Amino acid sequence: MRIGELSRRTGVNAHQLRYYEAHGLLEADRGANGYRDYDENAVLRVKQIRHLLGAGLSSDDIAYLLPCAAGEVPELVGCPELLTAMRSRLQRLDEQMDRLARSRDALADYIDAAERVRGESYPPFDDADLEPVHA
């Protein structure tokens, strides 16, 4: 099937399909006319790629994992490379979540502090510091 049909059947635009091919995630033969020609397995492969991207995996991670993928969702058989890559990605996500949580807490503290001094002038000063304004 040509790229347009693969795009229609998977809901993935042709630009993304070419990206997948360029990164080794998807294979196509070339016809005598130079057009890409995908086999029937390409539909399943694209669906697998989309699911794995949805899990936050990078293209490099997916290229590594696809040999372990079976089925549309996909099920990933427990080859050691797969487990190592997924654990590494999970660790990176945990670290990002920790950084975000610290940022959120810091921002919430700033908001709380700002709300406590809402009725006060900023920066705080007392009337003795005011100088008369001359017109």
C-alpha positions as CSV (number, residue, x, y, z in Angstrom):
1,M,0.0,0.0,0.0
2,R,1.2,3.5,-0.6
3,I,1.8,6.1,2.1
4,G,-1.6,7.8,1.6
5,E,-3.5,4.6,2.2
6,L,-1.4,3.8,5.3
7,S,-2.1,7.3,6.6
8,R,-5.8,6.9,6.1
9,R,-5.9,3.5,7.8
10,T,-3.9,4.6,10.8
11,G,-4.9,8.2,11.2
12,V,-1.2,9.2,11.1
13,N,-0.1,11.9,8.6
14,A,2.4,11.0,5.9
15,H,5.0,13.4,7.3
16,Q,5.0,11.4,10.6
17,L,5.1,8.1,8.7
18,R,8.2,9.3,6.8
19,Y,9.7,10.3,10.2
20,Y,9.1,6.8,11.5
21,E,10.8,5.4,8.5
22,A,13.8,7.7,8.7
23,H,14.2,6.6,12.4
24,G,14.1,2.9,11.6
25,L,10.7,2.4,13.2
26,L,8.9,1.6,9.9
27,E,10.1,-0.1,6.7
28,A,8.9,0.4,3.2
29,D,10.0,-1.0,-0.1
30,R,10.4,1.3,-3.1
31,G,8.6,0.6,-6.3
32,A,10.1,1.2,-9.7
33,N,8.4,4.6,-9.7
34,G,10.2,5.5,-6.4
35,Y,7.0,5.4,-4.3
36,R,7.0,3.9,-0.9
37,D,5.2,0.6,-0.7
38,Y,4.2,-0.7,2.7
39,D,3.1,-4.2,3.5
40,E,0.0,-5.1,5.5
41,N,2.1,-5.3,8.7
42,A,2.8,-1.6,8.5
43,V,-0.7,-0.8,9.9
44,L,0.0,-2.9,13.0
45,R,3.5,-1.4,13.4
46,V,2.2,2.2,13.2
47,K,-0.4,1.4,15.8
48,Q,2.3,-0.1,18.1
49,I,4.5,3.0,17.6
50,R,1.6,5.3,18.5
51,H,0.8,3.4,21.7
52,L,4.5,3.5,22.7
53,L,4.8,7.2,21.9
54,G,1.7,7.7,24.1
55,A,3.5,6.0,27.0
56,G,6.2,8.7,26.7
57,L,8.9,6.6,25.0
58,S,11.2,8.3,22.6
59,S,11.8,7.2,19.0
60,D,15.1,5.7,20.1
61,D,13.4,3.8,22.9
62,I,10.7,2.5,20.5
63,A,13.3,1.4,17.9
64,Y,14.9,-0.6,20.6
65,L,11.6,-2.1,21.9
66,L,9.8,-2.9,18.7
67,P,11.4,-6.3,18.3
68,C,9.8,-7.2,21.6
69,A,6.3,-6.0,20.6
70,A,3.4,-8.2,19.8
71,G,-0.2,-7.0,19.1
72,E,-1.7,-3.6,18.6
73,V,-1.6,-2.2,22.1
74,P,1.3,-3.8,22.1
75,E,2.2,-6.5,24.6
76,L,5.9,-6.4,25.2
77,V,7.6,-9.7,25.8
78,G,10.1,-9.5,28.6
79,C,13.3,-9.5,26.8
80,P,16.1,-8.0,29.0
81,E,16.8,-5.1,26.7
82,L,13.1,-4.1,26.9
83,L,13.0,-4.1,30.7
84,T,16.3,-2.1,31.0
85,A,15.0,0.5,28.5
86,M,11.6,0.8,30.2
87,R,13.1,1.0,33.7
88,S,15.5,3.8,32.5
89,R,12.5,5.7,31.0
90,L,10.5,5.2,34.2
91,Q,13.4,6.6,36.3
92,R,13.7,9.7,34.0
93,L,9.9,10.2,34.4
94,D,10.2,9.9,38.2
95,E,13.0,12.5,38.2
96,Q,11.0,14.9,36.1
97,M,8.0,14.5,38.4
98,D,10.2,15.2,41.4
99,R,11.5,18.4,39.8
100,L,8.0,19.4,38.9
101,A,6.8,18.8,42.4
102,R,9.6,20.9,43.9
103,S,8.8,23.7,41.4
104,R,5.1,23.5,42.3
105,D,5.8,23.6,46.0
106,A,8.1,26.7,45.6
107,L,5.5,28.5,43.5
108,A,2.7,27.7,46.0
109,D,5.0,29.1,48.7
110,Y,5.4,32.3,46.8
111,I,1.7,32.6,46.2
112,D,1.0,32.0,49.9
113,A,3.5,34.7,50.9
114,A,2.1,37.2,48.4
115,E,-1.5,36.6,49.7
116,R,-0.4,37.2,53.3
117,V,0.9,40.6,52.4
118,R,-1.8,41.5,50.0
119,G,-3.2,44.3,52.1
120,E,0.2,45.8,52.8
121,S,2.1,48.1,50.6
122,Y,4.9,46.5,48.7
123,P,7.7,47.0,49.4
124,P,6.6,47.4,53.0
125,F,7.3,50.8,54.6
126,D,5.9,53.0,57.3
127,D,4.4,56.5,57.0
128,A,7.5,58.0,58.6
129,D,9.4,57.1,55.4
130,L,7.1,59.0,53.2
131,E,8.2,62.4,51.9
132,P,5.7,65.0,51.0
133,V,5.1,65.4,47.3
134,H,5.6,69.0,46.1
135,A,3.5,70.2,43.2
